Amino acid sequence: MKSTGIIRKIDELGRIVLPMELRKKMGIEQRDPIEIYVDGDSVILRKCESECVFCGSRKNLTEYKGKHVCEVCAKSISK
């Protein structure tokens, strides 16, 4: 893990602000979902990437009824 040297305080509602330069570098836009992980005494934030609900693939996704399905699984289901 690499330190950025950036320190932010948590506000009264438990929020922190990610600096703009960090958001740009990581490709994080307004309203992007962020996954929160805990590893020992560390909290890890990761940009949530959509994946197929059946196989976990992140390529060639289509949204169907609010769920992401990859092209391969969609073809398999349609048979």
KAMOPE-V147497 format. One record per residue. N is the residue number from 1. SS is DSSP state (H for helix, E for strand, C for the rest). Layout:
# KAMOPE-V147497
N;SS  N;SS
This chain:
# KAMOPE-V147497
1;C  2;C  3;C  4;C  5;C  6;C  7;C  8;C  9;C  10;C  11;C  12;C  13;C  14;C  15;C  16;C  17;C  18;C  19;C  20;H  21;H  22;H  23;H  24;H  25;H  26;H  27;C  28;C  29;C  30;C  31;C  32;C  33;C  34;E  35;E  36;E  37;E  38;E  39;E  40;C  41;C  42;E  43;E  44;E  45;E  46;E  47;E  48;C  49;C  50;C  51;C  52;C  53;C  54;C  55;C  56;C  57;C  58;C  59;C  60;C  61;E  62;E  63;E  64;E  65;C  66;C  67;E  68;E  69;E  70;E  71;H  72;H  73;H  74;H  75;H  76;H  77;H  78;H  79;C
